[in-house]
Amino acid sequence: MTYLSVNWLAVILAAAVAWAFGAGWYMVLARPWLAAIGKTPEEIDRSDYTPYLWSVLCVLLMAYFVALLTPLITGAMTPVNGLLVGAHLWLGFVITSMVLNHRYEGRSWTLTAINGGYLLAVLLIEGGIIGLFG
């Protein structure tokens, strides 16, 4: 396996689309998300851009691993296989980790659903785009 032999254009495009989707997702769900984290809009530090930088880095890393793992797991890089790998990664690792941590932290199921739904969409978007590029 060569770790750098992924379609970098597909990875970057998938990450950009997923990140843009996240902006829309959290704009639409801003009120329930704020309620789920127990904050008001005034309590959010809008001058701190580090969460945005971290989110770009994270969705880029997720896209890279979808691109790396899809042909290893499925044998072929197709949109359907990309979607399947994204869905399996989400079910096997992402949502299970979130549920585990949120239950110990006493977080609401609403927060788990909002954040988990976003990450499912990210992995599906990335898998579909990366699979499309082959």
ChimeraX attribute file (.defattr): number of C-alpha atoms within 10 A of each C-alpha:
attribute: neighborCount
match mode: 1-to-1
recipient: residues
	/A:1	6
	/A:2	6
	/A:3	8
	/A:4	9
	/A:5	9
	/A:6	18
	/A:7	15
	/A:8	14
	/A:9	11
	/A:10	21
	/A:11	25
	/A:12	18
	/A:13	16
	/A:14	30
	/A:15	28
	/A:16	17
	/A:17	15
	/A:18	24
	/A:19	21
	/A:20	13
	/A:21	16
	/A:22	19
	/A:23	11
	/A:24	11
	/A:25	16
	/A:26	16
	/A:27	11
	/A:28	11
	/A:29	11
	/A:30	14
	/A:31	13
	/A:32	14
	/A:33	20
	/A:34	16
	/A:35	14
	/A:36	16
	/A:37	12
	/A:38	11
	/A:39	12
	/A:40	11
	/A:41	11
	/A:42	7
	/A:43	9
	/A:44	10
	/A:45	8
	/A:46	8
	/A:47	6
	/A:48	9
	/A:49	9
	/A:50	9
	/A:51	9
	/A:52	12
	/A:53	10
	/A:54	11
	/A:55	14
	/A:56	17
	/A:57	14
	/A:58	14
	/A:59	24
	/A:60	21
	/A:61	15
	/A:62	22
	/A:63	30
	/A:64	23
	/A:65	19
	/A:66	26
	/A:67	28
	/A:68	21
	/A:69	18
	/A:70	23
	/A:71	18
	/A:72	11
	/A:73	13
	/A:74	14
	/A:75	10
	/A:76	14
	/A:77	22
	/A:78	20
	/A:79	21
	/A:80	16
	/A:81	21
	/A:82	30
	/A:83	23
	/A:84	19
	/A:85	25
	/A:86	29
	/A:87	20
	/A:88	15
	/A:89	19
	/A:90	21
	/A:91	14
	/A:92	11
	/A:93	11
	/A:94	16
	/A:95	19
	/A:96	13
	/A:97	13
	/A:98	16
	/A:99	17
	/A:100	10
	/A:101	13
	/A:102	15
	/A:103	12
	/A:104	8
	/A:105	9
	/A:106	8
	/A:107	16
	/A:108	15
	/A:109	14
	/A:110	14
	/A:111	18
	/A:112	19
	/A:113	15
	/A:114	17
	/A:115	18
	/A:116	21
	/A:117	14
	/A:118	17
	/A:119	21
	/A:120	19
	/A:121	20
	/A:122	26
	/A:123	28
	/A:124	27
	/A:125	23
	/A:126	33
	/A:127	31
	/A:128	24
	/A:129	24
	/A:130	32
	/A:131	25
	/A:132	15
	/A:133	14
	/A:134	16
